[in-house]
């Protein structure tokens, strides 16, 4: 269970499939695949809503506020969404980030899911392992592999054909509220291993293997640091995908500035990077300039954060252009760019240099926009 977080996020972000020869790209607000419609190849999408009533002969990959799969997907589903509902058939894996996930269909392979509330209904059938990270979770159907994951609340009413490795509390506390509850209808054919401050509420006698409880750790700083890294990658990816949908043309202009000017942006960026904090301090000293200093600090921080994302998006474009795959969907370009930038700044001893360069490039783009008014609009 100690590697559950890492495997979950790596599954979602690092196992994106390569583009096949046949694929379809849809970017409308409301995307609808009718019952008699067949999508030949992978379906790449971005919009407010995706509904699949028909059949997709490949993977379904993209971002949307709402996703509903009532039909059939012969490949994987890899998606970021607010609401996910699956009542149909998925022959591959389900890898998703979703605030609310309601699954009552068949997933023939593995499930890797990050969400707030997860509900696997009585009709749900998972062909292999299920790995999750959530706040609240319910498992009422069948899992033919093992169940691995962490949540504040875990309720099991269905069957698990192998082991269940669960975490409710990572760090030792004075008082515990998280709970694992296993109802009478539940069946675990392997071992039950769980980490938590409270004893699990176990009402079933159908647990074939040993039941082992681990106490929360006193100190978990290293793991906490690693978790923050993965959450940082995830949040950057979500923001990048959202701004690309809302401001696609403007983002394209910013990426073009980086690609055309590249190293020329570093020097002005470094100057802005170090002079801005000095200007903020001077404004704070004047007292009357405190409001302006606060505004400047917020703006400076926002530009640093968004600048890093823009540079990552531009690098994603450049990488695929270098390999002559310019027609690759933006979703994959952005994902690769964000992951690449997030990892290079973590390289021991020299990561800070990459971080400095990326920050300078982002601020340099802003300087270039101000200097050249033709980009200002």
Buried (B, 14 or more C-beta within 10 A) or exposed (E): BEEBBBEBBBBBBEEBBEBEEEBBBBBEEEBBBEEEEEBEBBBBBBBEBBBBBBBBBBBBBBBBBBBBBBBBBBBBBBBBBBBBBBBBBBBBBBBBBBBBBBBBBBBBBBBBBBBBBBBBBEEBBBBBBBBBBBBBBBBBBBBBBBBBBBBEBBBBBBBBBBBBBBBBBBEEEEEEEBBBBBBEBBBBBBBBBBBBBBEBEBEBEEBEBEBEBBEBBEEBEEBEEBBEBBEEBBEBBBBBBEBBBEEEEEBBBBBEBBEEBEEEBBEBBBBBBEEBEEBBEEBBEEEEBEEBBEEBBEEBEEBBBBBBBBBBBBBBBBBBEEEEEEEBBBBBBBBBBBBEBBBBBEEEEEEEEBBBBBBBBBBBBBBBBEEEEEBEE
